[in-house]
Amino acid sequence: MKSPKNAVSILLFWIAFIAPFPKLDAQTKQLKRPNSNIGVASVDTFVTKSFDIYDKVYKYDGYSETGTPLEDEDIDSLEEARNDLEGLMDSASNILDDLDGLSILKQGKATLRINKAKKALKYSIKTSKKILLGEKNTKAEENDIDAEDD
């Protein structure tokens, strides 16, 4: 039995369409920081602080991916950033109230930037947890090894 030409072409189309997509749950490409301000202080501050923390966490994630151990200063900095993250995430819903009275174009731009900043914050929260738990587990293993040597 011969398969119809349409079925083969549809199958080839789906294979060609789906095959190039990499694993979707891992972020391999760094998010780009918005390059200009909206003009609303609360939105601009939220986006700036979010991407400052994101850049720091992304850098430390790069260290952990290469196997470079973090120093105590780095861990403290990461824990401090993690505390700032939760406060920023809570303030995101209040920022939307500041957009009332703006033009539709500015509201749209601000909303896109807020969403991008929230995406950066979600990545930062998840990754900082992973890094900090990994570092704590590594330190605990080192302490266990040192205790065995004594």
Buried (B, 14 or more C-beta within 10 A) or exposed (E): EEEEEEEEEEEEEEEEEEEEEEEEEEBEEBBEBBEEEBEBEBBBBBBBBBBBBBBBBBEBBEBBEEEEEBEEEBBEBBEEBBEBBEEBBEEBEEBBEBBEEBEEEBBEBBBEBBEBBBBBBEBBBEBBEEBBEEBEEEEEEEEEEEEEEE
